[in-house]
Amino acid sequence: MLALKRITMINKYDQKYNRVHLLNKSKWTAIKKVNGWRHFMVKDVNKKNKTVEMFAVCDRKSMMTIDISELKPKKKWIRGWHLL
C-alpha cells in the first residue's frame, strides 16, 4: 500500500502576517543575504529549543540554525520565495 504525503500549502493569511506555524519544509526569503544566499528552506524544527534548521536552496551544504522568533519580523525574513 502506498503512503501519501500530506503537503501543506501556505495561505495568504500566513504569508501576509509572516506566521511561523507549520514550519517544516516551509520556504523563506532573507531580506539581507545570509552566507551569500537569500532563499532558504526549513529542514528541521526543534520545538523544545524553539529553533529551526535551514539550508540555502542553491547550496544545500550551507546550513544554519536560528531562533523561531527571528523569522517573525518582516524586516529580516519573508515567508515564501520572493524576488527582491
N, C-alpha and C positions, 0 to 999 in steps of 0.2 A: 504494500500500500504506500502511496506517495504522501509525503508530508508537505502540506502547503505552508509557505512562509507568509506571515502577515506583514504587509508593507504599510507603514503609516505615512500618510501624506501630510504635509504641513498645510494648515488652512490659513486664510488671510488674517484672521484674528491673531494667531500665534506669531505670524510674521510682522504684523503691524506693531504689536506690543513687545516683541522680542522675548516671548515666553520661553522658559527653559525646561518645561516638562517634555517628556518623550525625547530625551536627548540622544539615545542610542542610534547610531548611524545617521544623525542629522548633519546638515551641511551649513557651514558658516563662512562669512567673508570678513576678513580683518580690515578695518579702516586703514591702518598703517601696516605695511609689510612686516611679517614676522619671519625671521630667518630667510628673507628674500621671497616669501610667498604670501598670497592673500587668501586663497581658497583652501579651506580645511574641512575635514570630515571627522566626526567623533567615532573613535574606535571602541572606547570602553568608558563606562560611567561608574564611579565609585561613590555610592550614596552615603556610605559611612563617613568618609573623609570629605565629602562634598567637592570632589574633583572630577575632571574629565580628561581623558587621554585623547589627544587629537593628532592627526597626521596631515601633512600637506598633500593635496590631491596629485600634484605633478611629481612629487618626490616622496614616496611612501616611507622612506628612511628618516625623513625629517619629522620626528615625533616631539610632542610637548605635552606637559600636564599643567592644567590651570584650574583655578577655583571656579565653581559654577557661578558664583557671584560676579565674576569678571565678564561673563557672557551677557549679563543683563543690560548694561548701559550701551545704548546705540552709538555712543561716541567711540567705542572700541570695536564692537562686533555687530554684524547684521546677520540675522538668520536667513539662510538660503545663499545661493551664489549670485552675486551681482557684479556688473562691470562698474568700476569706479574711475 
